[in-house]
């Protein structure tokens, strides 16, 4: 039996990947309903981005594949580095101080947890 994998991604978000991974680690391997509650109560900028991404993945699962939204589990969530915007701030004695404005790429995979798989896990 093959497992149906549902994917969603968003690129070029203006947040540091290091900060976004803190929020991504909170919902990894959680059920979709648990992950939604965690993201709604987390006070971080990345939680809003990941919440929209998770809602998109759930919509993909229900509309495109006909899966049950209550049985979905976050199988994989990645936050990778995007391109860095390099800017310069003037400093003393005519020097230029570099500022790195980092961006992130987000990727999420959901799977549907069947009764057979949940029995094997126990």
C-alpha positions as CSV (number, residue, x, y, z in Angstrom):
1,X,0.0,0.0,0.0
2,X,1.4,3.4,-1.0
3,X,1.1,6.4,1.3
4,X,-0.4,9.5,-0.3
5,X,1.9,12.5,0.2
6,X,0.6,16.0,0.0
7,X,3.0,18.9,-0.6
8,X,3.0,22.7,-0.3
9,X,5.8,25.2,-0.5
10,X,6.4,29.0,-0.3
11,X,9.6,30.7,-1.4
12,X,11.3,34.1,-0.7
13,X,9.8,34.9,2.7
14,X,11.6,37.8,4.4
15,X,12.5,36.0,7.6
16,X,15.7,34.5,8.8
17,X,15.7,30.7,8.4
18,X,17.2,30.2,11.9
19,X,14.2,32.0,13.5
20,X,11.7,30.2,11.3
21,X,13.1,26.8,12.2
22,X,12.2,27.4,15.9
23,X,8.5,27.5,14.9
24,X,8.9,24.6,12.4
25,X,10.3,22.3,15.1
26,X,7.2,22.9,17.2
27,X,4.8,21.2,14.7
28,X,7.0,18.5,13.1
29,X,5.3,15.0,13.4
30,X,2.2,16.5,15.0
31,X,-1.3,16.0,13.6
32,X,-2.7,18.8,11.4
33,X,-5.3,19.9,14.0
34,X,-2.7,20.0,16.8
35,X,-0.3,21.9,14.5
36,X,-3.0,24.5,13.7
37,X,-3.6,25.1,17.4
38,X,0.1,25.4,18.2
39,X,0.6,27.9,15.3
40,X,-2.4,30.0,16.3
41,X,-1.1,30.4,19.8
42,X,2.6,30.9,19.0
43,X,3.7,34.6,19.1
44,X,6.3,34.6,16.3
45,X,6.4,36.1,12.8
46,X,7.1,32.6,11.3
47,X,4.0,31.1,12.8
48,X,1.8,33.3,10.6
49,X,3.7,32.1,7.4
50,X,3.7,28.5,8.4
51,X,0.0,28.6,9.4
52,X,-0.9,29.8,5.9
53,X,1.3,27.1,4.4
54,X,-0.3,24.4,6.5
55,X,-3.8,25.6,5.6
56,X,-2.7,25.5,1.9
57,X,-1.4,21.9,2.3
58,X,-4.7,20.8,4.1
59,X,-6.7,22.4,1.2
60,X,-4.6,20.5,-1.3
61,X,-5.2,17.2,0.5
62,X,-8.9,17.6,0.8
63,X,-9.6,19.2,-2.7
64,X,-7.1,17.5,-4.9
65,X,-6.7,14.1,-3.3
66,X,-9.9,13.7,-1.3
67,X,-8.2,12.9,2.0
68,X,-9.7,13.3,5.5
69,X,-8.4,16.5,7.1
70,X,-8.7,15.1,10.6
71,X,-6.3,12.2,9.8
72,X,-3.5,14.3,8.4
73,X,0.0,14.4,10.0
74,X,2.9,16.7,9.3
75,X,5.4,14.2,8.0
76,X,8.1,16.7,6.9
77,X,8.7,20.4,7.3
78,X,11.8,22.2,6.0
79,X,13.0,25.7,6.2
80,X,15.9,26.4,3.9
81,X,18.0,29.5,3.1
82,X,16.8,31.7,0.3
83,X,18.9,34.4,-1.3
84,X,20.4,37.0,1.0
85,X,19.8,40.7,0.3
86,X,23.0,42.6,1.0
87,X,22.6,46.2,2.1
88,X,25.0,48.7,3.6
89,X,24.7,51.1,6.6
90,X,27.0,54.1,6.8
91,X,29.3,54.0,9.8
92,X,31.9,56.3,11.4
93,X,35.0,57.5,9.4
94,X,33.4,56.8,6.0
95,X,33.1,53.1,6.5
96,X,30.2,50.9,5.3
97,X,28.7,48.4,7.6
98,X,27.1,45.4,5.9
99,X,23.5,44.3,6.7
100,X,22.4,40.8,5.6
101,X,18.6,40.6,5.0
102,X,18.0,36.9,4.9
103,X,15.1,35.1,3.2
104,X,13.7,31.6,3.6
105,X,12.1,28.9,1.6
106,X,9.4,26.8,3.4
107,X,8.3,23.2,2.4
108,X,5.8,21.0,4.1
109,X,4.6,17.4,3.5
110,X,1.4,15.9,5.0
111,X,0.4,12.2,5.0
112,X,-2.9,10.6,6.0
113,X,-2.6,8.4,9.0
114,X,-4.6,5.2,8.5
115,X,-5.8,2.9,11.2
116,X,-3.4,0.2,10.1
117,X,-0.4,2.6,10.4
118,X,-1.5,3.8,13.9
119,X,-1.7,0.2,15.1
120,X,1.8,-0.5,13.9
121,X,3.1,2.5,15.8
122,X,1.7,1.2,19.1
